[in-house]
Amino acid sequence: MNKFDKQVDRNLKGIEYEKSSELNKAINLYEKNIAENFEGNHPYDRLAIIYRKQGKLEDEIRVLQKAIFVFENIVYKSRMDRKPKLEKFKKRLVKVHELMG
């Protein structure tokens, strides 16, 4: 199994863990994917949502900053979904900063 397949598998398992309310297990899998600069939005989106619900705004900011870095520097520039996702992460980062005051 290559790296990308392992990451996709982690995302799928993370979804299962979330459905069964095993958030810490889901967080661990998503965190592994973002540590490896996963080139899709799923683990970043889910972690940002989970951390927001838990009131862990610093973690939400860290995840969003990582997503922005990956989509600016690693994801292929020609990928069609790159810009809209990048903009979504940037807007969300502004919102969380506003929440923190």
C-alpha positions in Angstrom: 0.0 0.0 0.0 1.5 3.4 -1.0 1.5 6.5 1.2 -1.6 8.0 -0.5 -3.6 4.8 0.0 -2.6 4.7 3.7 -3.8 8.3 4.1 -7.1 7.6 2.4 -7.5 4.6 4.6 -6.9 6.7 7.7 -9.5 9.2 6.5 -12.1 6.5 6.0 -11.3 5.0 9.4 -11.5 8.4 11.0 -15.0 8.9 9.6 -16.0 5.6 11.1 -14.5 6.6 14.5 -16.4 9.9 14.4 -19.6 8.1 13.7 -19.1 5.9 16.7 -18.1 8.9 18.9 -14.5 7.8 19.2 -13.1 11.3 18.5 -9.7 10.8 20.0 -9.0 7.9 17.6 -10.3 10.0 14.6 -8.1 12.9 15.7 -5.0 10.7 15.9 -5.6 9.4 12.3 -6.3 12.9 10.9 -3.3 14.4 12.7 -1.0 11.7 11.1 -2.4 12.7 7.7 -1.7 16.4 8.1 1.8 15.6 9.5 2.4 14.0 6.2 1.0 17.0 4.2 -2.0 15.2 2.9 -3.1 16.9 -0.3 -6.8 16.8 0.2 -9.1 18.8 2.5 -10.8 16.1 4.5 -8.5 15.8 7.6 -8.0 19.6 7.8 -11.7 20.2 7.6 -12.6 17.5 10.1 -9.9 18.5 12.6 -10.9 22.2 12.4 -14.5 21.3 13.1 -13.7 18.9 15.9 -11.3 21.4 17.6 -13.9 24.2 17.2 -16.5 22.1 18.9 -14.1 21.3 21.7 -13.1 24.9 22.2 -9.5 24.2 21.2 -9.1 27.3 19.0 -5.3 27.2 19.0 -5.4 23.7 17.6 -8.0 24.8 15.0 -5.6 27.7 14.0 -2.7 25.3 13.8 -4.6 22.9 11.5 -5.9 25.8 9.3 -2.4 27.2 8.9 -1.1 23.8 7.9 -3.9 23.4 5.4 -3.0 26.8 3.9 0.7 25.9 3.7 -0.1 22.6 2.0 -2.5 24.1 -0.5 -0.2 27.0 -1.3 3.1 25.1 -1.5 2.5 21.4 -2.1 -0.7 20.8 -4.0 -0.3 21.2 -7.8 -1.0 24.7 -8.9 -3.0 23.3 -11.9 -5.4 21.3 -9.7 -9.0 22.7 -10.2 -10.0 22.5 -6.5 -6.8 24.1 -5.2 -7.9 27.8 -5.2 -11.4 27.4 -3.8 -10.2 25.2 -1.0 -7.3 27.5 -0.2 -9.7 30.5 0.0 -12.1 28.5 2.3 -9.2 27.7 4.7 -8.1 31.4 4.7 -11.6 32.6 5.4 -12.1 30.1 8.2 -8.7 31.2 9.7 -9.9 34.9 9.7 -13.1 33.8 11.5 -11.3 31.9 14.2 -9.0 34.8 14.8 -12.1 37.1 15.2 -13.6 34.6 17.7 -10.5 34.9 19.8 -10.7 38.6 19.8 
